[in-house]
Every structure is written in structure tokens, then in C-alpha cells.
Amino acid sequence: MVSFANWEMPVEYSGVIKEHLAVRSSAGIFDVSHMGEIEIAGGEALKAVQRISSNNASRLKVGQVQYSALTTLNGTFVDDILIYRLSGNHFMFVVNAANTEKDYSWISEQIKEYSAAIVNSSSRYALIALQGPSALKILEQTTGIDLIPLKYYWFTHGEVANARAIVSRTGYTGEDGFEIFVQPNQAEGVWNTLLEVGKNAKILPCGLAARDTLRLEAAMRLYGNDIDETTSVLEAGLEWIVSWEKPSFIGREVLERQKNTGTERQLVGFEMIDPGIARHGYEVRQDGLQIGAVTSGTKTPYLNKAIGMAYIPTGLAKVGTELEIDIRGRLAKAKVTSLPFYKRNR
């Protein structure tokens, strides 16, 4: 257990490799109740959401989810978020735990001129993630919800293990799966039921360490490592969450300029050629000069490769470019590779 954003969080239960492989082959269950929830509602809720987020929330139908960014005036990340459209004028943001208070304060300031109310509703929700190829078969044994028609990045309401829930087909592992919002006092019962029902599928409880290795294989960015208030959405390779059709949102002007002129640096994936594991913060070099630093890196259990991500000059970001990683004073060869490192069969 470790302290994280005022929570006590499990790093691992039975071991990161075992947990990681369970999610890739069968199913894993994660307690991610530390994630924050912020709701915006009112007559001008959509206008407010459109102003503060990079993606186009007007495209969302009720019951749909969207990956987006809260952007600064410089087009960098206040946070990366999921936006849920609960009704026509009611939205919920799922935000990173360490950013909940910061995000709430920032959003409050930015939307104060709109006819919309903002509530930090994090205390109303516990959040359980059920991930992996067997997630659907396990979850359907605990609910009357017809899960098969539920598409990726959509959600619905119903009961799970006799608890009222929002069930979302989303996740942070690169696998199919669900995230289940329930009242905190019902979370333990839902968790235990899913573990019991999933025994035959060899479900495992999973901790922060496996969540990190899984998301890195899927090249999902981690706030505080791969993205933050110094990295722009385009530098991070996430232009697909920028809606150029929107006439205005915070940071649009800078991002549009970057789109037209290009960025000086870019987030790339790499894999090690020489033995060694590139860890967060290790220097990335070429021809003896430091050109960047590792933002995320590990040896992943499923791919069995040492991989990582780093910001490097755009001119060096071509797939196949050789780099060097300074691993505690030893320069080890690596090469730029395409992202994601892992993509599940659909």
C-alpha cells in the first residue's frame, strides 16, 4: 500500500506480472475510487463545457463518453478527462485524483459567466474497473443490463450486484472492459461479488503497478508523467481530441498555430535494443547530447519488451530512429517505434 492523493492505494495484490497477464488473458478488477468526479449542469452547461475542453462535447449523445483535455491558454494540459453526457444539460467529468481540487477551482473560475452550476461530486462515487477479455461474461452474471449492445465509450444505468450503478464501457488498460460507478457504501459488496463470480475466469484483483504497465503497453498517457501543464495537446500526439470545428475554446489559438507551423518536440514511443530498462526521468541522448527525458518506461509483462515514451525533437521522431538512454551512467541503445505498443484484437 502507498499514499496517493490522500488515498491509501494498493500497489499490488499477487504481483504485477501475474496481475498484468490476468488482464490480458482473462480479467482483472481495480479499485479506482480515487478518481475524481465533477459535474456541470444548467441551461448553459454545454456552452461551458465547450469553452473549457478541447474536444467537441456537442457531438455527445446522452449516454456517450468522450476523451478530452482541459487546456490552458498555452494549449497545455490542466488535466486529461473523460466527459459523460448524463442528460442534455448535465455533464460529468472524470478527472485524475491528484488534480480534483485544482480542476474544480479552475473550472469554477472559467465558467462563472455561464448559467451553469458546478459540483465536486467525488464523494458520491466509488469506481470499480473490470477489465479484460472475460469482463463481459463476468459482469453480465451480476446485472440485468443487456451489456452486449453497449458500445465502447458509452454508458448506461442499472443494478450491479443489487447496487444502483452507472456502467461505462471504458478503461485504462487497452482491453475491453467496464468501469462501474456505485455509492461508496455499496462498493465492497460489488467488488466481492465480481471476485466470486469471476473465479472460474481466474479474475485477479489488480493494483496500481499493473494498471501502469497495462496503460503503457496501450500508450495511454499518464498525467504527471507524459502530460502536464508544460506539454501541449499536439506535442503529446493527441490532436484527435482537438476539435478544430469549434470556433473557440481555451488554448485554441496556440494549438492552431502549432498545427500550422509544427511543434519543436513530440512524444514518441521507443523500445530498448540493448539490455536495460528505461525509467521515468532517465536522459535520452543522441550523439552525446541530451535531447529529452523518459516520461514513462518499464519492461512490460505481456510484450516482454523494455519500452517507454519520451519527448524528443520532432526531427528525430521518425520510426526507426536510434536513440540512447542513460541508464545510471551507461548508454543503452533504443529505437523509436510506432504507438501503441499493444493493440487488442477486436
C-alpha positions in Angstrom: 0.0 0.0 0.0 1.1 3.6 -0.7 -0.3 7.0 -0.1 -1.5 8.7 -3.3 -3.6 11.9 -3.5 -4.8 11.4 0.1 -5.8 7.8 -0.6 -4.2 4.6 0.6 -3.7 2.7 -2.7 -2.7 -0.9 -3.4 0.4 -1.2 -5.5 -0.1 -5.0 -6.0 -2.0 -7.9 -4.6 -0.4 -11.1 -6.0 2.4 -9.5 -8.1 2.5 -7.1 -11.0 3.3 -9.7 -13.7 0.6 -12.0 -12.6 -2.0 -9.3 -12.5 -1.0 -7.7 -15.8 -1.2 -11.1 -17.6 -4.6 -11.8 -16.0 -6.0 -8.7 -17.6 -4.6 -9.5 -21.0 -5.8 -13.1 -20.9 -8.9 -13.2 -18.7 -9.9 -10.4 -16.3 -8.7 -8.1 -13.6 -10.5 -5.9 -11.2 -9.2 -2.5 -10.0 -10.5 -0.2 -7.2 -10.1 3.2 -8.8 -12.3 5.1 -6.4 -9.6 7.7 -6.1 -10.6 9.2 -9.4 -12.5 12.5 -9.1 -15.9 13.3 -10.5 -17.0 16.9 -11.2 -20.5 17.7 -12.6 -21.7 20.7 -14.6 -25.4 21.3 -15.1 -27.7 24.1 -16.2 -29.0 25.9 -19.2 -25.6 26.8 -20.5 -23.8 23.7 -19.4 -22.9 22.7 -22.9 -21.5 26.1 -23.7 -19.4 26.0 -20.6 -18.1 22.5 -21.4 -17.3 23.6 -24.9 -15.3 26.6 -23.7 -13.0 24.7 -21.3 -12.4 21.4 -23.1 -10.6 20.7 -26.4 -12.9 18.1 -27.9 -16.4 18.7 -29.2 -18.9 17.9 -26.5 -21.8 18.9 -28.7 -21.3 15.6 -30.6 -22.1 13.6 -27.5 -25.4 11.9 -27.2 -26.9 11.2 -23.8 -25.2 8.1 -22.6 -21.9 8.7 -24.5 -18.4 9.3 -23.2 -15.6 11.4 -24.7 -11.9 11.7 -24.0 -10.8 15.3 -23.9 -8.5 17.8 -22.3 -8.9 20.8 -20.0 -6.5 23.2 -21.7 -4.6 26.2 -20.5 -4.2 29.4 -22.6 -1.0 27.9 -23.9 -2.8 24.7 -25.2 -1.2 22.6 -22.4 -3.0 20.3 -20.0 -4.8 21.4 -16.9 -5.8 17.7 -17.0 -7.0 15.0 -19.3 -10.5 13.9 -18.6 -13.5 11.8 -19.6 -16.7 13.6 -20.3 -20.0 11.8 -19.7 -23.2 13.4 -21.0 -25.8 12.4 -18.4 -28.6 14.5 -20.0 -28.9 17.3 -22.4 -27.6 19.9 -19.9 -25.8 17.7 -17.4 -22.2 16.5 -17.8 -19.8 14.7 -15.6 -16.1 14.9 -15.8 -13.9 12.0 -14.5 -10.6 13.6 -13.6 -7.3 12.5 -12.2 -7.3 12.1 -8.4 -4.4 14.4 -7.7 -6.0 17.1 -9.8 -9.5 17.0 -8.5 -9.3 20.2 -6.3 -7.2 22.0 -8.9 -9.6 21.1 -11.7 -12.6 22.1 -9.7 -11.2 25.5 -8.8 -10.0 26.1 -12.4 -13.3 25.1 -13.9 -15.3 27.2 -11.5 -13.3 30.3 -12.5 -13.6 29.7 -16.2 -17.4 29.1 -16.3 -18.5 31.7 -13.8 -20.1 33.8 -16.6 -22.3 30.9 -17.8 -25.6 29.8 -16.4 -24.3 26.5 -15.1 -23.6 25.0 -11.7 -20.5 23.0 -10.8 -20.3 20.4 -8.1 -17.4 18.3 -6.9 -19.4 15.0 -6.6 -16.4 12.8 -6.0 -17.6 11.7 -2.5 -20.8 10.3 -4.1 -19.0 7.7 -6.2 -16.8 4.7 -5.7 -15.4 3.4 -9.0 -14.5 -0.2 -9.8 -12.9 -1.2 -13.1 -13.4 -4.7 -14.5 -11.0 -5.2 -17.4 -10.1 -8.0 -19.8 -11.5 -10.4 -22.4 -13.7 -12.1 -19.8 -15.0 -8.9 -18.3 -18.3 -9.0 -20.2 -19.1 -12.6 -19.2 -18.3 -11.9 -15.6 -20.3 -8.7 -15.3 -23.4 -10.0 -17.1 -23.8 -12.6 -14.3 -24.3 -9.8 -11.8 -26.7 -7.5 -13.7 -29.9 -7.4 -15.7 -28.3 -4.8 -18.0 -28.0 -6.0 -21.6 -24.3 -5.3 -22.0 -23.7 -6.6 -25.5 -25.2 -3.6 -27.3 -23.3 -1.2 -25.0 -20.6 0.2 -27.3 -17.1 1.3 -26.4 -17.2 4.8 -24.8 -20.9 4.6 -24.0 -22.6 4.1 -20.6 -25.9 3.1 -19.1 -27.7 2.9 -15.8 -28.8 -0.2 -13.9 -28.1 -2.5 -11.0 -24.8 -4.5 -10.5 -24.8 -6.9 -7.6 -28.0 -5.3 -6.3 -26.3 -1.8 -6.2 -27.6 1.1 -8.3 -24.8 1.8 -10.8 -23.6 3.7 -13.8 -21.9 1.1 -16.1 -19.4 2.5 -18.6 -17.6 0.6 -21.3 -14.3 2.3 -20.8 -11.0 1.6 -19.2 -7.3 2.4 -18.9 -5.7 -0.9 -19.8 -6.0 -1.4 -23.6 -8.6 -4.2 -23.1 -12.3 -4.4 -23.4 -13.9 -3.8 -20.0 -16.2 -1.7 -17.8 -16.0 1.0 -15.2 -18.7 0.8 -12.6 -19.8 3.8 -10.5 -21.6 2.9 -7.3 -22.3 4.5 -3.9 -19.3 4.2 -1.7 -21.2 2.1 0.9 -22.1 -0.5 -1.7 -18.6 -0.8 -3.3 -17.3 -3.6 -1.1 -20.3 -5.8 -1.9 -20.0 -5.2 -5.7 -16.2 -5.9 -5.5 -16.7 -9.1 -3.6 -19.5 -10.3 -5.9 -17.4 -9.7 -9.0 -14.5 -11.6 -7.5 -16.7 -14.5 -6.6 -18.5 -14.7 -9.9 -15.2 -14.3 -11.8 -13.4 -17.2 -10.0 -13.9 -19.6 -12.9 -12.5 -17.0 -15.3 -9.4 -16.6 -13.0 -10.1 -13.0 -12.2 -7.5 -11.3 -10.1 -7.6 -8.1 -8.0 -5.0 -5.7 -9.5 -3.1 -2.7 -8.1 -1.5 0.5 -9.3 1.6 -1.2 -10.7 -0.3 -3.4 -13.1 -2.5 -0.5 -14.1 0.6 1.4 -15.1 2.2 -1.3 -17.1 -1.1 -2.1 -18.9 -1.7 1.5 -19.8 1.9 2.0 -21.0 1.6 -1.0 -23.4 -1.5 0.7 -24.8 0.4 4.0 -24.9 -2.2 5.8 -22.8 -0.8 9.0 -21.4 -0.4 9.4 -17.6 -0.9 12.9 -16.2 2.2 14.0 -14.3 4.5 11.8 -16.4 3.6 12.1 -20.1 1.4 15.1 -20.0 1.1 18.2 -17.7 0.8 22.0 -17.8 4.1 22.2 -19.7 3.1 19.8 -22.6 0.7 20.8 -25.3 -2.0 18.5 -26.7 -0.3 18.4 -30.1 3.1 17.7 -28.6 1.6 14.7 -26.8 0.3 13.3 -30.1 -3.3 13.8 -29.1 -4.6 16.0 -31.9 -7.5 13.7 -32.3 -9.0 15.1 -29.1 -8.9 18.6 -30.5 -12.0 19.8 -32.3 -10.9 22.4 -34.9 -14.5 22.9 -36.0 -15.2 24.6 -32.7 -14.8 28.4 -33.2 -13.4 28.9 -29.7 -12.0 27.1 -26.7 -9.3 27.9 -24.2 -5.9 27.4 -25.8 -7.2 27.0 -29.4 -5.1 29.8 -30.9 -1.8 28.4 -29.7 -2.8 24.9 -30.8 -3.9 26.1 -34.2 -0.5 27.9 -34.6 1.3 24.7 -33.6 -0.8 22.7 -36.1 0.2 25.1 -38.9 3.9 25.5 -38.0 4.6 22.2 -36.3 5.9 21.6 -32.8 9.6 21.6 -31.8 9.2 18.4 -29.9 7.0 15.3 -30.0 6.1 12.5 -27.6 7.4 9.2 -29.1 7.4 5.6 -28.1 10.6 3.6 -28.1 11.8 0.1 -27.3 15.2 -0.8 -26.0 17.7 -2.5 -28.3 20.4 -3.0 -25.6 19.6 -4.7 -22.3 18.2 -2.4 -19.7 15.0 -0.7 -18.6 14.4 3.0 -19.2 12.8 4.6 -16.2 11.0 7.9 -15.7 13.4 10.7 -15.7 16.3 9.0 -17.5 18.1 11.1 -20.1 17.5 10.5 -23.8 20.6 11.2 -25.8 21.9 11.2 -29.4 25.5 11.8 -30.5 26.4 12.5 -26.9 23.8 15.3 -26.5 20.7 15.1 -24.3 17.6 15.5 -26.4 14.9 14.6 -24.0 14.0 12.5 -20.9 11.9 9.4 -20.4 8.4 10.2 -19.3 7.3 6.6 -18.8 9.2 3.4 -19.1 9.2 -0.3 -17.9 9.6 -3.8 -19.1 6.1 -5.0 -19.9 5.0 -8.5 -18.8 2.9 -9.3 -21.9 5.1 -7.9 -24.7 8.2 -8.9 -22.7 10.0 -5.8 -24.0 11.6 -2.8 -22.3 9.6 0.1 -23.7 9.0 3.8 -22.9 7.9 7.2 -24.1 9.8 10.4 -24.2 9.6 14.0 -25.7 12.3 14.4 -28.3 12.9 16.9 -31.2 10.3 16.5 -33.9 13.1 16.0 -36.5 14.2 12.8 -34.7 10.7 11.4 -34.1 10.6 9.2 -37.2 10.0 5.5 -36.5 13.3 3.6 -36.6 15.5 6.5 -35.4 18.1 5.2 -32.9 18.5 6.8 -29.5 20.5 6.3 -26.4 19.1 6.1 -22.9 21.4 6.9 -20.0 20.7 4.1 -17.6 22.6 5.1 -14.4 25.7 6.2 -16.4 25.5 3.5 -19.1 24.3 4.5 -22.5 21.9 1.8 -23.9 20.6 1.8 -27.5 16.9 2.2 -28.2 14.8 2.9 -31.3 11.7 5.0 -31.9 8.7 2.7 -32.6 5.1 3.3 -33.5 2.3 3.7 -31.0 0.5 2.0 -29.4 2.9 -0.8 -28.4 0.0 -3.1 -27.8 -3.4 -3.2 -29.5 -6.0 -5.8 -28.7 -7.8 -7.9 -31.3 -11.3 -6.6 -31.7 
